[in-house]
């Protein structure tokens, strides 16, 4: 016999449907065992709590998301018609162009800049510009610029040629040598490169780079190029003899004659007697001349030096024939007097006849050194001329003119130069 009661799962569906139809979730229907439905409140699950201990339940306000990527609104500007009003921060307009730096040329690919070039001679150019007239200063400045430019060109050409002849191992060793030189400079100035450069500028008027480049130049030329140049220089004994004959007067100068004269007025008989007595007593002639009231070169005790260009017997030393005759009658160490010399009374002594002659054997080392220097310089100029013909650099006259115009603008005028392209 079939039962008319609904199945259990149907009862659950009905209860669930009834629960879904409730207006809120604060009241929940509960199906009892007898099949009836009882409404359960949330308070039914909380034990009794005294009112004074109950805490109100606060629901947090919902936090709305904020955007941080919003672009701020532009400020509101007020525009008034008319010319703009100047502000204190406005920079003054530059009326004329100002030359900051200029490249004046190249030497074997190395750029030459005006400031770097003029720095070692800038102080002197500025000082002479204040002291000299403009025309003299221009001549002076051109000479200084030309001399320095010639040195830089020759140094750069020789440096490039010498470096090209070094092997890779030699180049590495040479770089180490230059670095050690920089370290020596700094150590000599308490470890400060700034102090070392300031000292070089004060003592030698050059920068540290100029000093290193100069030592580099000396080392390269000495170790590479000078050996090649010296191999082309040959000095023979014949060359030494010819130079000795050419410079005969230098090594065999004319003899020198030393004469000492004492002269006092004849009217001063007391002085005449005192000098005569002192000389007759054997007092040295030089002491008497120095201590007597002689009026002839008292600061030198009456001593004269003459060059003897011919025979001594025909020589003329003074403008007085009497003195010349007395002098020619003397031998070295002899004196004569007193004798009348116009209104004066005089005494004269031939101190010495000196001959300073140098034989060719004593002079040969000096002559050899002189010839070596001359011929080395001559061969060096030829070598440098060949390098200039092969090298690539801006025309010397062009660089010289540019440098002079810039120097004139910086040190001798208030008119700015046009920038060199």
C-alpha positions in Angstrom: 0.0 0.0 0.0 1.5 3.3 -1.0 2.0 6.1 1.5 0.7 9.6 0.6 3.4 11.5 2.6 6.0 13.3 0.4 9.5 11.9 0.4 12.1 13.4 2.7 14.0 15.2 -0.1 10.8 16.8 -1.3 10.3 18.3 2.1 13.9 19.7 2.0 13.2 21.3 -1.4 10.1 22.9 -0.1 11.9 24.2 3.0 14.7 25.6 0.8 12.3 27.3 -1.5 10.5 28.8 1.4 13.8 30.1 2.8 14.7 31.7 -0.5 11.4 33.5 -0.6 12.2 35.2 2.8 12.9 38.9 2.5 16.3 38.8 4.3 18.9 36.5 5.8 18.3 37.6 9.5 15.5 35.1 9.9 16.2 31.5 9.0 13.3 28.8 8.9 14.2 25.5 10.6 12.3 22.3 9.8 11.5 20.5 13.0 11.2 16.7 13.4 7.5 16.9 13.4 7.4 18.5 10.1 6.6 22.1 11.3 8.7 25.1 10.4 10.1 27.3 13.2 11.7 30.7 12.6 15.1 31.0 14.2 16.6 34.5 15.0 20.4 35.2 15.3 19.9 36.0 18.9 18.8 32.4 19.6 22.5 31.3 19.1 24.0 33.9 21.5 23.9 33.3 25.2 22.2 35.9 27.4 24.7 38.8 28.0 23.9 41.6 30.3 23.0 44.8 28.5 25.9 46.8 30.1 28.4 44.3 28.7 27.1 44.1 25.1 29.2 45.9 22.5 27.6 47.5 19.5 28.6 46.0 16.2 30.0 48.7 13.9 30.2 48.0 10.2 33.1 49.6 8.4 32.4 52.1 5.8 33.2 50.8 2.3 36.6 52.2 1.0 36.3 53.5 -2.5 39.4 53.0 -4.7 41.4 56.1 -5.4 43.3 56.8 -8.7 46.8 58.0 -8.5 47.4 58.2 -12.2 45.2 61.2 -12.7 46.9 64.2 -14.4 46.7 67.3 -12.2 44.8 70.2 -13.6 46.9 73.0 -15.2 47.3 76.2 -13.2 45.1 79.1 -14.0 47.0 81.8 -15.8 45.9 85.4 -16.1 47.0 87.0 -19.4 47.2 90.7 -19.8 47.8 92.5 -23.1 51.0 94.4 -23.6 54.8 93.8 -23.6 56.2 91.2 -21.1 57.4 92.7 -17.8 61.1 92.1 -17.1 62.0 90.0 -14.1 65.2 90.2 -11.9 66.3 86.8 -13.1 66.4 87.8 -16.8 70.0 87.3 -18.1 71.6 90.2 -19.8 71.8 89.8 -23.6 75.3 89.2 -25.0 75.9 92.0 -27.4 78.9 90.5 -29.2 80.2 87.0 -29.7 82.8 85.7 -27.1 85.5 83.3 -28.3 85.6 80.3 -25.9 88.0 78.0 -27.6 89.5 77.6 -31.1 91.2 74.8 -32.9 94.0 76.5 -35.0 95.3 73.4 -36.8 96.6 69.8 -36.7 100.1 68.3 -36.6 100.2 64.7 -37.6 96.6 64.3 -36.5 97.1 66.0 -33.1 94.8 69.0 -32.8 96.3 72.2 -31.6 94.0 74.4 -29.5 94.6 78.1 -28.9 94.1 78.0 -25.1 96.5 75.1 -24.7 99.0 76.7 -26.9 99.0 80.1 -25.3 98.8 79.0 -21.7 102.6 78.8 -21.0 103.2 82.3 -22.5 99.9 83.9 -21.5 101.2 85.7 -18.3 104.2 87.2 -20.2 102.1 88.3 -23.1 99.6 90.0 -20.8 102.4 91.7 -18.8 104.2 93.0 -21.8 100.9 94.2 -23.3 100.5 96.6 -20.4 104.1 97.8 -20.6 104.9 98.0 -24.4 103.4 100.2 -27.1 101.0 98.3 -29.4 103.5 98.1 -32.3 106.3 96.7 -30.2 104.0 94.3 -28.4 102.8 92.9 -31.8 106.4 92.2 -32.8 107.2 90.6 -29.5 104.0 88.5 -29.5 104.7 87.2 -33.1 108.2 86.2 -32.1 107.0 84.3 -29.0 104.3 82.5 -30.9 106.5 81.6 -33.8 109.2 80.3 -31.5 106.8 78.1 -29.6 105.0 76.9 -32.7 108.3 75.8 -34.3 109.2 73.9 -31.1 105.8 72.1 -31.0 106.0 71.1 -34.7 109.5 69.7 -34.4 108.7 68.0 -31.1 105.6 66.3 -32.5 107.3 65.2 -35.7 110.3 63.8 -33.9 108.1 62.1 -31.3 105.9 60.4 -33.9 109.0 59.2 -35.9 110.7 57.9 -32.8 107.6 56.1 -31.6 107.1 54.5 -35.0 110.5 52.9 -34.7 109.9 51.3 -31.3 108.9 47.7 -31.0 105.7 46.8 -29.0 107.8 45.7 -26.0 109.7 49.0 -26.1 106.5 51.0 -26.3 105.2 49.2 -23.3 108.3 49.9 -21.3 108.3 53.5 -22.4 104.8 54.0 -21.2 105.8 52.6 -17.8 108.7 55.0 -17.8 106.4 58.0 -18.3 104.0 56.8 -15.6 106.9 56.5 -13.1 108.0 60.0 -14.0 104.5 61.3 -13.1 104.7 59.5 -9.8 108.1 61.0 -9.1 106.7 64.5 -9.7 103.8 63.9 -7.3 106.1 62.3 -4.7 108.3 65.3 -4.9 105.3 67.5 -4.0 104.1 65.5 -1.0 102.0 63.2 -3.2 99.9 66.0 -4.7 99.8 66.3 -8.5 98.1 69.7 -8.1 101.0 71.0 -6.0 103.5 69.5 -8.4 101.9 71.3 -11.4 101.7 74.6 -9.5 105.4 74.3 -8.6 106.3 73.6 -12.3 104.3 76.6 -13.4 106.1 78.9 -10.9 109.6 77.6 -11.4 109.8 76.7 -15.1 106.6 78.3 -16.5 105.3 75.0 -17.9 102.5 72.6 -17.1 102.9 69.0 -16.0 101.9 67.8 -19.5 104.6 70.0 -21.0 107.2 68.7 -18.6 106.3 65.1 -19.4 106.2 65.7 -23.1 109.6 67.4 -22.9 111.2 64.4 -21.0 109.4 62.1 -23.4 110.9 64.0 -26.3 114.4 63.9 -24.8 114.3 60.2 -24.1 112.9 59.3 -27.5 115.3 61.5 -29.5 118.3 60.4 -27.3 117.6 56.7 -27.6 116.5 56.4 -31.2 117.1 59.4 -33.4 120.4 60.7 -32.1 122.1 57.4 -32.7 121.1 57.6 -36.4 122.1 61.3 -36.6 125.4 60.7 -34.9 126.2 57.9 -37.3 126.2 60.4 -40.1 128.6 62.8 -38.3 132.3 62.3 -38.7 135.1 64.6 -37.4 138.7 64.2 -38.5 142.0 65.6 -37.3 142.1 67.7 -40.4 138.7 69.3 -39.4 140.2 70.1 -36.0 143.3 71.7 -37.4 141.3 73.8 -39.9 139.1 75.1 -37.1 142.1 75.9 -35.0 143.7 77.9 -37.8 140.4 79.7 -38.4 140.1 80.7 -34.8 143.7 81.5 -34.3 143.0 84.8 -32.5 140.7 83.0 -30.0 143.4 80.5 -29.0 146.3 82.9 -29.5 145.1 86.4 -28.5 147.3 89.5 -28.6 149.5 90.0 -25.5 148.1 92.3 -22.8 150.2 95.1 -21.2 149.6 96.1 -17.6 150.8 99.7 -16.7 150.3 101.5 -13.4 150.5 105.3 -13.1 150.8 107.5 -10.1 150.1 111.2 -10.7 149.9 114.2 -8.3 150.0 118.0 -8.9 153.6 119.3 -9.0 152.5 122.1 -6.6 151.8 119.6 -3.9 155.5 119.1 -2.9 154.6 117.3 0.3 152.8 114.6 -1.7 155.6 114.4 -4.3 158.2 113.9 -1.5 156.1 111.3 0.3 155.6 109.2 -2.8 159.3 109.4 -3.8 160.5 108.5 -0.3 158.1 105.5 -0.1 159.2 104.1 -3.4 162.9 104.7 -2.7 162.3 102.9 0.6 161.2 99.8 -1.2 157.5 100.0 -0.6 155.5 98.1 -3.3 154.5 100.4 -6.2 150.9 99.1 -6.0 150.6 99.9 -2.3 152.0 103.4 -2.8 149.5 104.0 -5.7 146.6 102.8 -3.6 147.5 104.9 -0.5 148.8 108.1 -2.0 146.7 111.1 -3.0 147.1 110.1 -6.7 144.4 111.6 -9.0 144.7 109.0 -11.8 142.1 106.2 -11.5 142.3 106.0 -7.7 139.6 103.3 -7.6 142.0 100.9 -9.5 145.2 102.2 -8.0 146.2 103.7 -11.4 146.2 100.3 -13.3 145.6 100.2 -17.1 145.4 97.2 -19.4 146.3 97.5 -23.1 146.3 95.0 -26.0 149.6 94.8 -27.7 148.9 94.4 -31.4 152.4 94.9 -32.7 156.0 95.1 -31.5 156.2 96.5 -27.9 158.9 99.1 -29.0 156.4 100.7 -31.3 153.3 100.6 -29.2 151.3 103.6 -28.1 149.3 103.3 -24.8 148.5 106.8 -23.7 147.6 110.1 -25.4 150.9 111.6 -24.1 154.1 111.0 -26.0 156.0 111.4 -22.7 154.1 108.5 -21.1 154.4 106.3 -24.2 158.2 106.9 -24.3 158.6 106.1 -20.6 156.4 103.0 -21.0 158.5 101.6 -24.0 161.7 102.1 -22.0 160.5 99.7 -19.2 160.8 96.0 -18.8 158.2 94.0 -16.8 158.5 94.8 -13.1 160.4 98.1 -13.6 159.2 101.6 -12.7 160.4 105.1 -13.5 159.9 108.5 -11.9 159.3 111.1 -10.7 159.1 113.0 -14.1 157.2 116.1 -15.2 153.9 115.6 -17.0 152.6 119.1 -17.7 151.5 120.5 -14.3 151.7 117.0 -12.8 154.4 114.8 -11.4 154.2 111.2 -12.4 155.6 107.7 -11.7 155.0 104.8 -14.1 155.5 101.0 -13.7 155.2 98.2 -16.3 153.5 95.5 -14.2 153.5 92.7 -16.8 153.1 91.6 -20.4 150.8 88.6 -20.4 150.4 86.2 -23.3 147.5 83.6 -23.1 148.1 81.1 -25.8 146.5 77.7 -26.2 148.2 75.1 -28.3 146.2 72.9 -30.7 146.8 69.9 -28.5 145.3 71.6 -25.5 142.4 73.0 -27.6 141.5 69.8 -29.6 138.9 68.5 -27.1 137.1 71.9 -27.1 137.3 72.1 -30.9 135.9 68.5 -31.3 133.0 69.3 -29.0 132.3 72.5 -30.9 132.4 70.7 -34.3 130.2 67.8 -33.0 127.5 70.2 -31.8 127.5 72.2 -35.1 127.4 69.2 -37.4 124.9 67.4 -35.2 122.6 70.4 -35.3 123.1 70.6 -39.1 122.2 67.0 -39.6 119.3 67.3 -37.2 117.9 70.2 -39.3 118.2 68.1 -42.4 116.5 65.1 -40.7 113.7 67.4 -39.5 113.2 68.9 -43.0 112.7 65.4 -44.4 110.1 64.7 -41.7 108.2 67.9 -42.5 108.1 66.9 -46.2 106.4 63.6 -45.2 104.2 64.9 -42.4 100.7 66.3 -42.5 100.0 69.5 -40.7 98.3 72.8 -41.2 100.4 75.5 -42.9 102.6 77.1 -40.3 101.8 80.6 -41.5 98.1 79.9 -41.1 98.4 78.7 -37.6 100.7 81.6 -36.7 98.3 84.2 -38.0 95.3 82.6 -36.1 97.2 82.4 -32.9 98.4 86.0 -33.1 94.8 87.3 -33.7 93.5 85.3 -30.7 96.4 86.5 -28.5 95.9 90.1 -29.6 92.2 89.8 -28.6 92.8 88.2 -25.3 95.8 90.3 -24.1 96.1 93.5 -26.1 92.7 94.8 -27.0 89.0 95.0 -25.9 87.7 94.0 -29.3 86.7 90.3 -29.4 88.1 88.2 -32.2 85.9 86.4 -34.7 85.7 82.7 -33.8 88.1 80.7 -36.0 86.2 78.1 -38.0 
